[in-house]
Amino acid sequence: MLSLRRSEPEDLPLLYAVYRDPAYKEFFRRVPKNWRRSDVARFEELLNCHLYTFVGPASEQLGFVVVSDLDAYGFSVATGFLLLAQYHDARYPPTGNKYAFECTKLILNHLFLHTTLHKASMRFLAERKDIEHSLGMGGFHVEATYKEAIFFNGKWEDETEMAILRPKYEEIYLCRS
């Protein structure tokens, strides 16, 4: 069983490992290349986000959640998660489908049960139809497709944004907790 907690200084090795993983390199383009990555608070400040750590049953750190882009009224947020390479599903890296539903449920429970949030969204590479299918099964709907929105693996790629609203979250996830 996975758990989710606020990232702390002892999570820095995990953050460094994910930050240096070539699969995620382009996603961290807002962090200056010469940054020494001294602490979690500095990482959050540079990315303008909040970080949470996924912890496995044996207290191992599996990956982390990024929560960003809170709107001015506190009703909408963008979120997503990254898992270390050893926890990826061989067929569908880097989402780690083995853990995808549980990770998504933990994020949404944290966001919707502890805030007045109305909408949570996730963005991912548009070619990842497996993610779109998984999130769709979890109550998310497609909000938009952004053409050539991210420079990834040496070329411009499209991104898909999917969202879930509080009523749909309550209908699907509260009955599965």
N, C-alpha and C positions, 0 to 999 in steps of 0.2 A: 504494500500500500504506500502510495506517495503522499507527501505532505508539502505544504508551501509555507515559506516564512520569508520575512524581510531579509534581504542580503546584508551580510555583515562583513567586517574586515577579514575574517577567516575564510570567506568565500572568494577572496582575491585569486587564489590559484585557479579556481574554476573560471572566473571571468577572464583571466589571462589565457587559459587554454582555449576558450571559445573565441576570444578576440584574435588569437593567432591562427585559428583553424581556417585554412584557405577557403572552405565552403562558405564561411561567413564574412570573409574579408571585406567584400563590397558593402555589406550592410553596416559596417562601422566607419564609413567614409567621413562622418562628421567629427570623429575623434582625431585630433592632430597627430601626425605621424611621430613627432618627437615627445609625445606625452609619456611620462614615466609611470602612469597608472598607479599612483601612490595610495589611493583609497577608494572605497565604494562611493562615498559622497562626491568625490571629484568626478568619477565615472558618470554618476547620475547627472551631475551638473553639466558636463560636456555634452551628454546625449539628451539633456532636458527630459529626463524620465525618472521613473522609480523602478528599482530592481528587486525581484523576489527570487528565491532559490528553491528549486525542486529538490527534495530530500527523499531518498529511497528508504526501504524498510531497514536496511543495515546502516542507516545514517550517512550513506554515500550521497555526494552531490551529483545530481544527474544533469542539471542544466539550469537555465534561469528564464524568468519572465521579464519582459520589458513592458511597462505601462507608460504611455506617453500621450501627448496631444489632447490633454484634458481641455474641453471647451470652456469659454469664459463663465458659463453658468453652472458648470460641474455636472452636466447631464450626459455627456458623451465623451468616450475615451477610445484611444487606439491601443491595442495590446497584441502581444505575440509571444511565442516561446521558442527557445533554442535548446537543443539537447546535445551533450557531448557525443562525439563520434561513436564511442563504444556502446551507446544506448540507441543508436539509429537502427531502424529496421533495414535489413540488407536490401529489401525491395524498394523501399520508399524513403531513403535518407533525404534531408536531415530532419524531417518532422518526427521521426521515431514513432510510427503508427502504433507500435506495441503499447505506447504510453499516451497516444494522442487524445483519446477520450478522457482519460483520467486527468491529464494536464489541463485540458480545456475546462473540464468541470471544476477543478480547483481554482483556476483563474476566475471563472465566472462567479463561483460561490463567493470568493473574496470580494470581487467588485460589486456584485449586486446585493449581497447580504450586509455589507459594512458601509455602504454609501447610498446616496440618493440617485445614483446613476440610472439613466434610462436606456442608453445604448452603448454597446461595446462592439468594436470592429477589429478585424484583422486583415492585414494586407500580405500578399504572397505572390510569388511568380505565377503569372497567368497560365503557364504551361503545366503547372502542378494540378492537374485535374483530380488527383487523388485527395489533395487537401480540400479542394472545392466540394468534392463528393462527401468527404467526412464531415466538414462543417455544415453542409446542407442537411445531412442526416441528424446533426446536432441542433437544428433549429435556426441556423444562420441563413440569410438570404443575400444574394449578390446585390451590392450597392452600385459598383462601378468597375469598369476596366480602364486602367490608365495606360495609354499607349507610350511605349518607350520611356517608362518612368524611372527605371533604375539601370545603372551601368553594372552589369554582372557578367563575370567570365569573359571579359573583353568585348562585350557588345551590349547595346541597349535592349532591354527586355520589357515586356508589358507586365503590369501588375494587376491583380484582381483584388478588390476590397469586398469583404463580406461582413455583415453585421447581424447582431441579435438584439432585439428589444426586450425590455424587462418582462412584459406579459408572456412572451414566448419562452424566455428563460424560466419563469415561474412554472409554466405549464410543463416543460420538459424536464428540467433539472431538479426542481424541488421534490418531485415525486420519485427521483432516483437516488437521492442522497443517502 
